């Protein structure tokens, strides 16, 4: 009780928040009797007070070493841009596994799996300064037994003295209900460092996670123009987000005859109440010979009062700035930048989805 009062004096906490903290503490102490109470109190205060902020520090020397600085890492990297991650943390599984080598400790914090996309957060503490944006190099993320394609993204940023947080996201082609993940990190490179200066070590992890429950709504609507078409396959509603699966089809041979061309669909998603949903693109897969490509996008939760989702697409095509092409024998051909960077934009009619099953 005394510790509680001391920390309250350092924070502007309303009576309602105090009551919530105490209720939360009693519940967690009953569940986790092996936790030290001071650390538990600090964690509860960060959880309750943080609200819409990203991370918080309380200037109190008695608790400085024990107080977790980071609140919601998922939302930290979104910066309020899309709102996709607003409810990820409350639906996440705690992992809390730490590996330490070469004076660097890495902790996998939390993970969420929606059946196709896994998102996990981690924390890194180092004995030396690694700059604002260090790089995790020589790493591999795998799902045991999975042989399909995978796309992903990664972010890592400094948030305190020798203290870093990261969030990685991987999407698979084939939906799964349970997955066993392996993550092997073998090099860490400080910002601005040369690759030969990378810190070599062994930070290897294994963890299992089940998909959050979802409800699917089959859509099956297609719009087309000038030989291009976009099909909305289905929506998947989860407790924290909505996944949109769609297919883009370009004229047969369009890409294979001109491999320097890039084609994608720019989606604007709104509802009948005027809300605009900024999605997180999960990448996709396809065949340039047939011109059929499959994509998915994750949206934040849709307004409960909305009855329709309006999807307006523009097909965009332009030339890449260069690249490398491999033939079936693995021979490499350099592709120079094109002389003509002609762009193509084709507006499609909106697709209106009557929302169900939420």
N, C-alpha and C positions, 0 to 999 in steps of 0.2 A: 504493500500500500504506500509506503514511504517512497519507494522508487517510482511508483506511478505518479505521485505528486510532484516529485522533482522534475520528471520529464514533462509533465503538463505545464509546469511553470516556464519551460523553455519554448513552448509552442502555443499558438493561438488556437485553442480547441474549444468548440462549443459544448454545452451540456449534453446535447444529443450525441455528439461524437464521443464524449467521455463514456456515456452509457454503452454505446456500441463497442468501444474498445474493451470495456470491462466484460461485456457479454461474450465478446470474441475470445478474450483471454481465458475466461472460465471454461469455455468449450474446448479450447486448444490444450489447456493444462490438463484437463481430464483425459484427453486423447493421447497426449504426448508427455507422459510423466517423466521421461528421461531428459527432457529439455531443461536447460537452465532458465530460471524465471526471468532474469534480466534480459537475456537475449530474446526471449519470447515476447516480453513487453515491448522491446524495441521493434521487433518485427511487426507486431500488431499495430503499433502506432504508425509505422510507415504505411502499412496496408490501409488503415482507416483514414488517415489524414490526407494521403496523397491525392485522392480524388482524380481530377483530370490531369494532374501534372505528371512529369516523367520520372524524375528522381529527386531525392531530398536528402539533405544532411542536417543533423541537429548538432549545434555547437555546444556540446556538454562533455567536458573532459572525462567524466566518470564512465561515459558510455561510448566514447568515440571509437574504441577498438572493437566494440561488440555490435554497433548499430549498422545494419545493412543500409547501404547508400542507395540502392537501386530499387525502384518501384516496378513499373510495368515496362519490361524491355521490349515486348511486342509493340507497344504504342510508341515507345521512344523512336524507333526507326521509321515509323509512319509519319510522325510529326503532324498528326491531324490532317494529313493530305488526303487520304481516302476513307478513313474511318473503318477500314476492313478489320483492323486488329482490336477494336474497342472492347470486345468481349472474349478475346482469345485467352487472356490469363485466367479468367474464372472458369474456363473449360479445359485448362491445361492439366497435364499429368506432371507431378513433381518427379524429376530425375535425380538431381543433386548428387552427382558422381564427380569426384575430383581426381585428376591425374597431375602429378608434378614431376618436372624434369628440367634440368638446366636453369634452375632458379625461376621457373615460370609454372604457375599453377593454373590449370584450366578446369572449370566446373561447368558441366552441362546442367542447366538450371531446370527448364521446363520444356515440354513438348506437346504439340497438338497435332492430331492426324484426322483428316476429314474423309478418308477413304482413298484419296488420290494424292493429296498434298500434305507433306509433313513439314511443320515449322517448329524449330527448336531454338532456344536462347542459351547463351553461355556467358560466362564471366572469366576474365583473365587477369591475374595479378602477377606482376613481374618485379624482379629485383632491380631492373634497369628501365630507363625511359625508352619506350619504343615509338615515340612520336604520336601524333594525333590519329593517324590512320595506318596502323601496321597491317601487314598481310599474313594470312595463314596460307602457307605454300606446301606443296608436296602432300596434300591431304586427299583422302578419298572417302566418300560416303557411299555405303552400299546397303541394300536390303537383301537379307539372306534369302536365297531361292528365287529371287526375282530376276528375270532375264530380259525384260522389255526396256524401252527407252526411258530416259529421265532428263528433265530440265531443271535448272536451279539458279539460285541467286544467293549472295552472301554479303554481309555488312559487319564491320568491326570498327569501333570508335572508342577513343579515350574519354573517360568521364571523371577521372580524378588522378592523383599522383600515382603513376605506375598501375593504374586501374582501368580496365577496358571491358566493354560489353559487346556481344555480337548476336546476330540473328541470322540463321540460315534457313532456306526454304527450298524443298525439292518436290517436284511433281512427277508422278509415274503415269504410264499410259493405261495400265490395267488396274481396275479398282480392287482393293484388298480390305479385309475386315481386321486383320491383325498383322503386324509386321515386326520383325526383329532387325534392328539397325546396327551397323558397325561404322564407326567413324575413326579414321586413322589420320592424325596430324603429325607430320614429320619435320616440318620447318616453319619457323616464324621469322618474318623479315620486318625490321624496323622501317618506318616511313622514310623514304629517300635513300635507303640502303641498297647496295649492290647485291645481286643474287648470291654471290660467293660469300657474303657476310651474313647470310641467313643463319639463325640459331637452329641447330639440328638437335632433335630430341625425339621422344616417343610418348605421345599423348594419345592413347588408344582407348576407345570406349565401345561398350555394347549396351543396348537397352531395347526393351520391347514396349510396344504401345498398341492399343486397340483404337479403332476408328470411333469417333463420336457418332451417335445415332443420327441418321438423316432420313428425310422423306423426299422422294423424287416426284417431280411433275413432268410428264412427257409433254413436249411442246410440238415438235414435228412441223414447224412452219418454215417456208422457204421463200426468199425474194430473189429476183434475178434481173440483170440488165447487161446488154452487150456481151453475152457469153459468160459472164461472171455470176456466181450465185452464192448466197449465204443461207445456211440452214441452222436454225436454233433447235438443237436436239432435245435437251431437257434442262430443268432446274433441279438442284439438290439443296434442300433446306436443312441446315444444321443448327445447333443451339447458338452458334456465334456468327454464322455467315450464310451466304447463298452462293452456290457454285453454278456457273453458267457454262454448259458445254455446247460448242457450235462447230460447224464445218464450213470451210471456205473452198469453193471449187472454181478454178480458172480454166479457160479454154484449153483443151487437150494439146500438149506440146508447147504451150506458151512459155513455160519455164525451162523445159529441157532444151528448147532451141535457142534460148537466150539466158544462160545460167547466171549472168551478171544482174539480172532483174530480181528485184525483191517485191513481193506482193503481200499485202496484209489488209485486214479490215479494221478501220478506226470506228469503234463503237461508242455511241452516246446513249446512255441508259437513264431513263427518267421514269417516274410513275405518274398516275393520273392526278396526284396532288401537287405536282410540280417539283418534287424532290429529285435531285440529280445524284446518281451513284457513281463514284469514282472507283473503278475496280483495280484489282491487282492481277496483271497478266501472268498466267502460269506457263506460257510457252505452248508448244504443240509439236506434232509430228505429221509427216505425210510423204507423198511420193511426187517428185517433180515431173515424172513421166506422165502420170495420170492427171496431175494438177489438183489432187484432192488432199486437203490438209485439215487436220483436226486440232482444235484449240480448246482451252478452258480459261475461265476468268473467275476470280473470287470477288464477290461484292460484300459490303457490310450488310447488316440485317435490314430488310425492307420495312418501311413504315407499316405498322399493323393496320392502319386505316386505309392503306392503298388497296385498290382492287385490280389495277392493271399495271403491267410493266411495259414500257414503250422502248423498243430497241431500234435505233436508227444507225445504219451503217454506211460508211463511205469506203469503197474499195480503192486502195492507194497502191500505186506501183511506181518505182523509180529504180535507178541503177545503183548498185553497190560501188564503193570507191576502190575496189580491187579485191583480190583474194587468191585462193589456191584451189585447184580442182584436181581430183584423183580419179584415174580410170579403174577398171575392174582388176588390173594387175598391180594397182597401188602406185603407178607412175604419177608424178606430180607435175602439174602445169600451172605456171603463174598466170593470173588473169589481171592485166593492167586496167587502170581506170578507163572508162569509156570516154570517147571524145564528146559524145552527146548524152547529157543527163536528162533526157526527156522524162517528165513526170506525167502520171495518169491518175485522175481522180474521177470515180463514178459513184454518184449518190444513188442509194437504193431506197425503195419505199420502206417506211417503218413497219416493224413487226410488233403487233399488239398482243401481249400475253395476258389472258385472264388468270389472275393468281388464285391458286387452289392449294389445298393440302398443307397449309402452314400451321 
